[in-house]
């Protein structure tokens, strides 16, 4: 979702195109590319409390412990549920 909002609100893409690109990025980028992106471009939200199991799964350190070239989120389970509705 962070990638979608960045593409839509900051880069000015139409919402449908921003969603398409965000889904493709999640599906196609390697674990290393995702970790690098989140370390570089995503600030830690102030006061945000993520469930510990989710935070552990998505942590940069854990992502890099896995095969850095793997595409951990390529299965549609991870990206296909996000849809664009409305005008």
C-alpha positions in Angstrom: 0.0 0.0 0.0 2.9 2.4 0.7 4.1 1.9 -2.8 0.7 2.5 -4.3 0.2 5.8 -2.4 3.7 6.9 -3.3 3.0 6.3 -7.0 -0.4 7.9 -6.9 0.0 10.9 -4.6 3.7 11.7 -5.1 4.3 10.6 -8.7 0.9 11.7 -9.9 -0.1 8.5 -11.6 -3.8 7.6 -12.1 -5.0 5.4 -9.2 -5.5 2.3 -11.5 -2.0 2.7 -13.0 -0.4 3.3 -9.5 -2.1 0.1 -8.3 -1.0 -1.9 -11.3 2.7 -0.8 -10.9 2.6 -1.4 -7.1 1.3 -4.9 -7.6 4.0 -5.6 -10.2 6.7 -4.2 -8.0 5.6 -6.3 -5.1 5.4 -9.4 -7.3 8.6 -8.9 -9.3 11.1 -7.2 -7.0 13.6 -9.3 -5.1 13.8 -9.5 -1.3 17.0 -7.4 -1.6 15.3 -4.7 -3.7 12.4 -4.5 -1.2 14.7 -4.3 1.8 16.8 -1.6 0.0 13.6 0.4 -0.8 12.2 0.3 2.7 15.6 1.2 4.2 16.0 4.2 1.9 12.5 5.5 1.1 10.0 4.6 3.8 10.2 6.5 7.1 9.1 4.7 10.3 5.7 6.1 11.2 5.6 7.9 14.5 3.4 6.1 17.1 2.5 3.3 14.7 2.2 -0.1 16.4 2.4 -3.1 14.1 1.6 -6.6 15.5 4.9 -8.2 16.4 4.4 -11.2 14.1 3.7 -9.0 11.1 6.7 -6.7 12.0 9.0 -9.8 12.3 7.9 -11.1 8.9 8.4 -7.8 7.1 11.5 -6.7 8.9 14.4 -5.7 6.7 16.8 -7.9 8.6 14.6 -11.0 8.2 14.0 -10.3 4.5 17.7 -10.2 4.0 18.3 -13.4 5.9 16.3 -15.2 3.2 17.7 -15.5 -0.3 18.2 -11.9 -1.4 17.4 -12.8 -5.0 14.2 -14.6 -4.2 10.8 -13.0 -4.9 9.1 -13.8 -1.7 5.8 -12.1 -2.6 5.4 -13.3 -6.2 2.4 -15.5 -5.5 -1.0 -13.7 -6.2 -1.9 -14.4 -2.5 0.2 -11.4 -1.6 -0.8 -8.8 -4.2 -4.0 -9.8 -6.0 -6.4 -9.0 -3.2 -5.7 -5.2 -3.6 -8.3 -3.7 -6.0 -9.3 -0.3 -7.2 -13.0 0.6 -6.8 -14.8 3.9 -7.3 -14.1 6.9 -9.4 
